Amino acid sequence: MLSTLLRLALAALLALVLLPGASLAQAPDEPLLRLEVAGSPLLPGQGKSLPLTVSLARPADLRLRAVDFDGSTVRVLFDGRRRAGRLEREWFGRDEDGQQLPHGPYRVVATATTDEGTGRASTWITISDRRVYPEAPGFITVAVDPGHGGEFDGAVGPDGTREADLNLDIGLRLARMLEGAGVNVVVTRTRDGLVNEPPEDRTGDRVIDGDDELAARPDLANGARADLFISIHNNNAVNTSVGGPSTFFYDERPYSGRSARLARIVQEEMVEGLADAVDGTWEPYDHGALVYPYYLLRGYDPPRLRRPTQMPAVLSEGMFLSNPRELALLKRPAIRGAMAAAYYQAVSRYLARRGAHVGYELVAGPTEPVEPGSKQTLAVEVRNQGTEPIRDWRLDAEVQKAPPRYVGRVGRGTPAGEARIPRLMPGEVRTVKLKVALPEQPGDWMVVVDSRDGGGRRAAGMGAPALQVRLSTLEPAVPTATEEPAAP
């Protein structure tokens, strides 16, 4: 009898395994659904689709849709009851009427509902005709700075429209486009507020004011070792007929040539993008790429500016709030989307031909204070984030007394070690071990890791932020004297 029951149980278990759609009980911590998207950015001109896969842990009412930046549904991709398992769909970047959607950021959103509750998953995707650094988009970091915010309104239109709000909307659209393309993004502010929060004296003048608010922005970009810094603004003028975009850079930086090239590309894309966005019925005036010593663009200038942006940087003025026609355009989401797409295009164009650029990540190094005068090994991941092969380059280190935040002016410390960098093609990465000789004195030190090519040109001088590693040295402990026990 027992053997018969056992055979019946095994047969039932085998039938459960073999039945299509059958599944074992869900693990308590297993998510109800998973969403996988491949192929972003979606390039409509190539006729390719965006493959989508939803995995359900158990049967549910499933809704899969594409939404725009503002959250409006542009296309429903699935809506109905679905059994456990995988559902595969594809999207060509078209709306419900089959019309091609404009370039910009979109989200794919999956919602699954059961008697026990609702699960949701979403991801940003990008529609564009360009990829950003296709060799390795995940190596790239772009700092997006929506100008003003909080108590700093910027320009204010006659109807009360604040520049700070427009800048934020455009900046977030750009950030989501870059994110959807696989790029890392640092956004200086994601809401209508200050960047220097909580308030800190970042300039060291014992006063917390607008300079500290400005200083907070390069601090974020430099901390992320961003490839590019783009500050997004819109303009104002007494003459209400003045209009059109302008893009600024500063010409007294070691890599000012790169900033100038980025500014020219941003300006070209913005003029073209705005003209296209209004169907060619309006030609924006082109003020060009201009030199101006904005705080965010200038070089090392203490005490007011101790930590300048360490990468190519531009400040863009899109349109004028004082110009009635341009203000009306700025208030249209489609126009702000076109401006974000223009910035995205500029980033892609610039990176496609920028030349040599090196990125770094610290893989391993001392985590506790070490002995003065000792040699310590840093394992540094070196990335070729440029468009030229790295040959005959060397990784080197200098040591400076550690400032409160980080070193704002590299190349001024004591040489402390070097190592050869293996040949790297664009998008390739290697880990290099670098031995660093620390000073004989106890204290807090900053080890600044940079690289140089065969001709001695430093990567930091080309706009590639150096890696900075804080280390402490302490005097070795002196053994405590102990009394010898008395003889018996």
C-alpha positions as CSV (number, residue, x, y, z in Angstrom):
1,M,0.0,0.0,0.0
2,L,2.8,2.4,0.9
3,S,4.7,1.8,-2.3
4,T,1.5,2.4,-4.3
5,L,0.9,5.7,-2.6
6,L,4.6,6.6,-3.2
7,R,4.3,5.9,-6.9
8,L,1.1,8.0,-7.2
9,A,2.8,10.9,-5.4
10,L,5.9,10.7,-7.7
11,A,3.6,10.6,-10.8
12,A,1.7,13.7,-9.6
13,L,4.9,15.6,-9.0
14,L,6.2,14.6,-12.4
15,A,3.0,15.8,-14.0
16,L,3.3,19.1,-12.2
17,V,6.8,19.6,-13.5
18,L,5.8,18.7,-17.1
19,L,2.5,20.6,-17.3
20,P,2.9,23.8,-19.3
21,G,2.5,27.0,-17.2
22,A,2.7,25.1,-13.9
23,S,5.0,26.4,-11.2
24,L,6.1,25.6,-7.7
25,A,5.1,27.9,-4.8
26,Q,6.6,31.4,-5.0
27,A,9.5,32.1,-2.6
28,P,8.4,34.8,-0.1
29,D,11.0,37.3,-1.3
30,E,10.6,36.6,-5.0
31,P,9.4,39.7,-6.9
32,L,6.1,39.4,-8.7
33,L,7.5,40.7,-12.0
34,R,10.8,41.6,-13.6
35,L,11.3,43.9,-16.6
36,E,14.2,43.6,-19.0
37,V,14.8,46.1,-21.8
38,A,17.6,45.8,-24.4
39,G,18.6,48.1,-27.2
40,S,18.3,51.6,-25.8
41,P,18.9,54.1,-27.3
42,L,16.3,53.2,-29.8
43,L,17.5,54.4,-33.3
44,P,14.4,54.9,-35.4
45,G,16.3,55.5,-38.6
46,Q,17.8,52.0,-38.5
47,G,14.4,50.3,-38.4
48,K,15.2,48.4,-35.2
49,S,12.9,47.7,-32.4
50,L,13.3,47.8,-28.6
51,P,13.0,44.2,-27.2
52,L,11.0,44.0,-23.9
53,T,10.7,41.0,-21.6
54,V,8.4,40.8,-18.6
55,S,8.8,37.8,-16.3
56,L,5.9,37.0,-14.0
57,A,6.3,34.9,-10.9
58,R,2.6,33.9,-10.9
59,P,-0.5,34.7,-13.0
60,A,-1.6,38.3,-12.9
61,D,-3.4,41.1,-14.7
62,L,-0.5,42.7,-16.6
63,R,-0.3,46.2,-18.2
64,L,2.8,47.1,-20.2
65,R,3.0,50.6,-21.6
66,A,5.4,53.3,-22.8
67,V,5.1,56.7,-21.3
68,D,6.7,60.1,-22.0
69,F,8.8,62.2,-19.6
70,D,5.6,63.8,-18.2
71,G,4.0,60.4,-17.5
72,S,1.5,60.3,-20.3
73,T,0.9,57.0,-22.0
74,V,2.1,57.0,-25.6
75,R,1.5,53.4,-26.4
76,V,0.0,50.3,-24.6
77,L,2.1,47.3,-25.4
78,F,0.0,44.7,-23.5
79,D,-3.1,44.8,-21.3
80,G,-4.7,41.6,-20.1
81,R,-4.5,38.5,-18.0
82,R,-1.2,36.7,-18.2
83,R,0.0,33.4,-16.8
84,A,3.3,32.9,-15.0
85,G,6.4,33.0,-17.2
86,R,7.9,35.3,-19.8
87,L,6.1,37.8,-22.1
88,E,8.1,39.2,-24.9
89,R,7.2,42.3,-26.8
90,E,8.9,44.9,-29.0
91,W,8.5,48.6,-29.5
92,F,9.5,50.7,-32.5
93,G,9.2,54.0,-30.8
94,R,5.8,54.8,-32.3
95,D,2.6,56.1,-30.6
96,E,-0.9,54.5,-30.7
97,D,-1.4,56.0,-34.2
98,G,1.8,54.6,-35.6
99,Q,3.5,58.0,-35.7
100,Q,7.2,58.1,-34.8
101,L,7.8,59.8,-31.5
102,P,10.3,62.7,-31.2
103,H,13.7,62.2,-29.7
104,G,13.7,62.3,-26.0
105,P,13.4,60.2,-22.8
106,Y,10.6,57.7,-22.3
107,R,9.8,55.0,-19.8
108,V,8.6,51.5,-20.2
109,V,6.3,50.7,-17.3
110,A,5.1,47.2,-16.3
111,T,2.3,46.8,-13.7
112,A,1.1,43.4,-12.5
113,T,-1.9,43.0,-10.1
114,T,-3.0,39.9,-8.2
115,D,-5.3,39.3,-5.2
116,E,-2.3,39.7,-2.9
117,G,-1.3,43.1,-4.3
118,T,0.4,45.0,-7.2
119,G,4.0,44.9,-8.5
120,R,5.6,47.6,-10.6
121,A,8.8,47.9,-12.6
122,S,10.0,50.6,-15.0
123,T,13.1,51.7,-16.8
124,W,14.1,54.8,-18.8
125,I,14.8,54.4,-22.5
126,T,16.0,56.9,-25.1
127,I,14.8,57.6,-28.6
128,S,17.6,59.2,-30.6
129,D,19.6,58.8,-33.8
130,R,22.8,58.7,-31.9
131,R,24.5,56.5,-29.2
132,V,26.7,58.0,-26.6
133,Y,30.2,56.5,-26.7
134,P,29.1,53.1,-28.0
135,E,32.5,51.5,-27.0
136,A,31.5,51.6,-23.3
137,P,28.7,54.1,-22.4
138,G,28.9,52.9,-18.8
139,F,32.4,54.4,-18.5
140,I,31.0,57.9,-19.2
141,T,29.7,60.3,-16.6
142,V,28.1,63.6,-17.5
143,A,27.4,66.4,-14.9
144,V,24.2,68.2,-15.6
145,D,23.7,71.4,-13.8
146,P,20.2,73.0,-13.9
147,G,21.1,76.6,-13.1
148,H,19.7,78.6,-10.1
149,G,17.0,77.0,-7.9
150,G,15.6,77.7,-4.4
151,E,15.8,81.4,-3.5
152,F,17.8,82.0,-6.7
153,D,15.1,82.4,-9.4
154,G,17.3,83.5,-12.2
155,A,15.5,85.4,-14.9
156,V,11.7,85.9,-14.3
157,G,9.3,86.4,-17.2
158,P,6.6,89.1,-17.2
159,D,4.1,86.4,-16.3
160,G,6.1,85.2,-13.3
161,T,7.7,82.2,-15.1
162,R,11.0,81.3,-13.3
163,E,14.1,80.5,-15.2
164,A,15.0,78.1,-12.4
165,D,12.0,75.9,-13.1
166,L,12.6,75.8,-16.9
167,N,16.3,74.9,-16.3
168,L,15.3,72.1,-14.0
169,D,12.8,70.6,-16.5
170,I,15.3,70.7,-19.4
171,G,18.1,69.3,-17.2
172,L,16.1,66.4,-15.9
173,R,15.0,65.5,-19.5
174,L,18.6,65.5,-20.5
175,A,19.6,63.4,-17.5
176,R,17.0,60.8,-18.3
177,M,18.0,60.7,-22.0
178,L,21.6,60.0,-20.9
179,E,20.5,57.5,-18.4
180,G,18.4,55.7,-21.0
181,A,21.5,55.5,-23.2
182,G,23.5,53.8,-20.4
183,V,25.5,56.8,-19.3
184,N,26.2,57.7,-15.7
185,V,24.7,61.1,-14.8
186,V,25.3,63.5,-11.9
187,V,22.5,66.1,-11.6
188,T,23.4,69.0,-9.3
189,R,19.7,69.4,-8.3
190,T,16.6,67.3,-8.9
191,R,14.1,69.7,-7.3
192,D,13.5,73.4,-6.8
193,G,16.1,73.9,-4.0
194,L,19.7,74.8,-3.3
195,V,22.6,72.5,-4.1
196,N,24.6,73.6,-1.0
197,E,22.3,71.8,1.4
198,P,22.8,71.6,4.3
199,P,24.5,75.0,4.1
200,E,28.3,74.8,4.3
201,D,31.1,77.4,4.0
202,R,32.6,75.8,0.8
203,T,34.8,78.8,-0.1
204,G,36.4,79.1,3.4
205,D,35.6,82.8,3.8
206,R,33.5,82.2,7.0
207,V,30.4,83.4,5.2
208,I,27.7,81.2,3.6
209,D,26.4,83.0,0.4
210,G,25.9,82.6,-3.3
211,D,29.5,81.7,-3.9
212,D,29.1,78.6,-1.8
213,E,26.0,77.7,-3.8
214,L,28.0,77.9,-6.9
215,A,31.0,76.0,-5.4
216,A,28.7,73.1,-4.6
217,R,28.2,72.4,-8.3
218,P,31.7,71.7,-9.4
219,D,32.2,69.8,-6.1
220,L,29.6,67.3,-7.2
221,A,31.1,67.0,-10.7
222,N,34.6,66.7,-9.5
223,G,33.7,64.2,-6.9
224,A,32.2,62.0,-9.6
225,R,35.2,62.6,-11.9
226,A,32.7,63.5,-14.7
227,D,33.8,63.6,-18.3
228,L,31.8,66.8,-19.1
229,F,30.0,69.6,-17.2
230,I,27.0,71.2,-18.8
231,S,25.3,74.1,-16.9
232,I,21.8,74.8,-18.3
233,H,20.4,78.3,-18.3
234,N,18.0,80.6,-20.1
235,N,18.5,84.3,-20.6
236,N,17.0,87.8,-20.0
237,A,17.5,91.2,-21.6
238,V,16.1,94.7,-21.3
239,N,15.4,94.7,-25.0
240,T,12.5,92.3,-25.4
241,S,13.4,91.7,-29.1
242,V,16.7,90.1,-28.2
243,G,16.6,86.3,-28.5
244,G,18.4,83.2,-29.5
245,P,20.8,80.7,-27.8
246,S,24.4,81.3,-26.8
247,T,27.0,78.9,-25.2
248,F,29.9,80.1,-23.0
249,F,33.3,78.6,-22.2
250,Y,36.5,80.0,-20.6
251,D,39.7,80.2,-22.6
252,E,42.2,80.2,-19.7
253,R,42.2,76.5,-18.8
254,P,44.7,73.8,-19.7
255,Y,41.9,72.1,-21.8
256,S,40.2,75.3,-23.0
257,G,40.4,74.0,-26.5
258,R,38.2,71.0,-25.6
259,S,35.7,73.3,-23.8
260,A,35.6,75.6,-26.8
261,R,34.9,72.6,-29.1
262,L,32.1,71.4,-26.8
263,A,30.6,74.9,-26.7
264,R,30.6,75.1,-30.5
265,I,28.9,71.7,-30.8
266,V,26.3,72.6,-28.1
267,Q,25.5,75.9,-29.9
268,E,25.2,74.2,-33.3
269,E,22.8,71.5,-32.0
270,M,20.7,74.0,-30.0
271,V,20.2,76.4,-33.0
272,E,19.3,73.5,-35.3
273,G,17.1,71.7,-32.7
274,L,15.1,74.8,-31.9
275,A,14.6,75.6,-35.6
276,D,13.4,72.1,-36.3
277,A,11.1,72.1,-33.3
278,V,9.0,74.9,-34.7
279,D,8.8,73.3,-38.2
280,G,11.2,75.8,-39.8
281,T,8.8,78.8,-39.2
282,W,11.3,80.4,-36.9
283,E,15.0,80.8,-37.2
284,P,16.6,81.4,-33.8
285,Y,19.4,84.0,-33.7
286,D,22.8,82.4,-33.3
287,H,24.9,84.3,-30.8
288,G,27.7,81.7,-31.1
289,A,30.2,80.2,-28.7
290,L,31.5,83.0,-26.4
291,V,34.2,83.4,-23.8
292,Y,33.1,84.6,-20.4
293,P,34.5,84.1,-16.9
294,Y,31.5,82.6,-15.2
295,Y,32.3,81.1,-11.8
296,L,31.5,77.6,-13.1
297,L,33.9,77.9,-16.0
298,R,36.9,79.7,-14.5
299,G,40.2,78.2,-13.3
300,Y,41.8,78.0,-9.9
301,D,41.4,81.4,-8.2
302,P,41.5,81.3,-4.4
303,P,40.1,82.3,-2.1
304,R,36.8,82.5,-4.0
305,L,37.4,79.6,-6.3
306,R,39.6,76.9,-4.8
307,R,38.1,73.9,-6.6
308,P,37.2,74.6,-10.3
309,T,35.6,72.1,-12.6
310,Q,38.3,69.7,-13.6
311,M,36.7,68.7,-16.9
312,P,35.6,70.5,-20.0
313,A,32.7,72.8,-19.0
314,V,30.2,75.0,-20.8
315,L,27.3,77.2,-19.7
316,S,24.4,77.4,-22.2
317,E,21.8,80.1,-22.4
318,G,18.9,78.6,-24.4
319,M,16.3,81.3,-25.0
320,F,15.2,84.6,-23.5
321,L,12.4,84.9,-21.0
322,S,12.2,88.6,-21.8
323,N,11.3,87.8,-25.4
324,P,7.5,87.2,-25.7
325,R,7.8,84.6,-28.5
326,E,10.7,82.7,-26.8
327,L,8.9,82.7,-23.5
328,A,5.8,81.2,-25.1
329,L,8.1,78.5,-26.7
330,L,9.9,77.8,-23.4
331,K,6.5,77.1,-21.7
332,R,5.8,74.2,-24.2
333,P,7.0,70.8,-23.0
334,A,7.8,69.8,-26.6
335,I,10.3,72.7,-27.0
336,R,12.0,71.9,-23.7
337,G,12.2,68.3,-24.9
338,A,13.9,69.5,-28.1
339,M,16.4,71.5,-26.1
340,A,17.2,68.5,-24.0
341,A,17.6,66.4,-27.1
342,A,20.0,69.1,-28.5
343,Y,22.2,68.8,-25.5
344,Y,22.2,65.0,-25.8
345,Q,23.2,65.2,-29.4
346,A,26.0,67.5,-28.5
347,V,27.4,65.2,-25.8
348,S,27.3,62.3,-28.3
349,R,29.0,64.3,-31.1
350,Y,31.7,65.6,-28.7
351,L,32.6,62.2,-27.3
352,A,32.7,60.6,-30.7
353,R,35.9,62.6,-31.6
354,R,37.3,63.9,-28.3
355,G,40.7,62.2,-28.5
356,A,42.6,60.9,-25.5
357,H,40.8,60.6,-22.2
358,V,41.6,58.4,-19.2
359,G,39.3,57.4,-16.3
360,Y,40.1,55.7,-13.0
361,E,38.5,53.7,-10.2
362,L,40.3,52.7,-7.0
363,V,40.0,48.9,-6.7
364,A,42.0,48.4,-3.5
365,G,44.2,50.3,-1.1
366,P,44.9,50.9,2.6
367,T,41.7,51.5,4.7
368,E,43.5,52.2,8.0
369,P,46.3,54.6,9.0
370,V,49.7,53.4,7.9
371,E,53.3,54.1,9.0
372,P,55.0,57.3,7.9
373,G,57.6,56.7,5.1
374,S,56.1,53.4,4.1
375,K,55.3,52.3,0.6
376,Q,51.7,51.4,0.0
377,T,50.1,49.7,-3.1
378,L,47.1,51.1,-4.8
379,A,45.2,48.9,-7.3
380,V,43.8,51.3,-9.8
381,E,41.4,50.4,-12.6
382,V,42.5,52.4,-15.7
383,R,39.9,53.0,-18.4
384,N,40.4,54.3,-21.9
385,Q,37.4,56.6,-22.2
386,G,38.7,58.3,-25.3
387,T,38.8,57.7,-29.0
388,E,42.5,57.0,-29.4
389,P,44.6,54.0,-28.3
390,I,46.6,54.4,-25.1
391,R,50.2,53.4,-25.9
392,D,53.3,54.1,-23.8
393,W,51.3,55.9,-21.1
394,R,52.3,55.8,-17.4
395,L,50.3,56.1,-14.2
396,D,51.9,58.3,-11.6
397,A,51.1,59.7,-8.1
398,E,51.9,62.8,-6.2
399,V,51.3,63.5,-2.5
400,Q,50.0,66.7,-1.0
401,K,48.9,67.7,2.5
402,A,45.2,66.8,2.5
403,P,42.8,69.7,2.2
404,P,39.4,69.6,3.9
405,R,37.6,68.4,0.7
406,Y,40.0,67.5,-2.1
407,V,42.8,69.0,-4.1
408,G,41.6,71.7,-6.5
409,R,44.8,72.2,-8.3
410,V,46.7,69.0,-9.2
411,G,50.3,68.8,-10.3
412,R,51.6,70.7,-7.3
413,G,52.6,67.8,-5.0
414,T,55.6,65.6,-4.4
415,P,56.2,62.8,-6.9
416,A,55.5,59.5,-5.1
417,G,55.4,56.6,-7.6
418,E,54.7,55.5,-11.1
419,A,53.7,52.4,-13.1
420,R,53.3,51.4,-16.7
421,I,49.8,51.3,-18.2
422,P,49.3,48.4,-20.6
423,R,48.1,49.3,-24.1
424,L,44.4,50.0,-24.1
425,M,42.0,50.5,-27.0
426,P,39.0,52.7,-26.6
427,G,36.5,51.2,-24.2
428,E,39.1,48.8,-22.7
429,V,40.1,48.6,-19.0
430,R,43.0,47.2,-17.0
431,T,43.9,47.2,-13.3
432,V,47.4,48.7,-12.6
433,K,49.2,48.3,-9.3
434,L,50.9,51.5,-8.2
435,K,53.4,51.7,-5.3
436,V,53.2,55.0,-3.5
437,A,55.9,56.3,-1.1
438,L,54.3,58.2,1.7
439,P,55.9,61.2,3.5
440,E,58.1,60.6,6.6
441,Q,55.9,62.9,8.7
442,P,52.6,61.8,10.3
443,G,49.5,63.5,9.1
444,D,46.6,63.3,6.6
445,W,47.7,63.2,2.9
446,M,46.0,63.2,-0.5
447,V,47.5,60.9,-3.1
448,V,46.6,62.3,-6.5
449,V,46.8,59.7,-9.2
450,D,47.2,61.0,-12.8
451,S,48.6,59.6,-16.0
452,R,50.8,61.0,-18.8
453,D,51.5,60.0,-22.4
454,G,54.8,59.3,-24.0
455,G,55.3,63.0,-24.6
456,G,54.8,64.0,-21.0
457,R,51.3,65.4,-21.4
458,R,49.2,64.9,-18.3
459,A,45.6,63.5,-18.6
460,A,44.5,66.1,-16.0
461,G,45.7,68.8,-18.4
462,M,43.4,67.3,-21.1
463,G,40.3,67.5,-18.8
464,A,40.4,64.0,-17.3
465,P,39.9,64.4,-13.5
466,A,42.6,62.8,-11.4
467,L,41.9,60.1,-8.9
468,Q,42.3,61.3,-5.3
469,V,42.9,58.9,-2.4
470,R,43.0,60.2,1.2
471,L,45.6,58.3,3.4
472,S,46.7,58.9,7.0
473,T,50.1,58.2,8.5
474,L,50.6,57.7,12.2
475,E,53.8,57.4,14.3
476,P,54.3,53.7,15.3
477,A,53.3,53.0,18.8
478,V,56.1,53.0,21.4
479,P,56.1,49.7,23.4
480,T,55.3,50.3,27.1
481,A,58.2,49.4,29.5
482,T,57.4,46.6,31.9
483,E,59.2,45.8,35.2
484,E,61.2,42.6,35.3
485,P,59.9,40.2,38.0
486,A,62.0,40.1,41.2
487,A,64.3,37.1,41.6
488,P,63.1,34.5,44.0
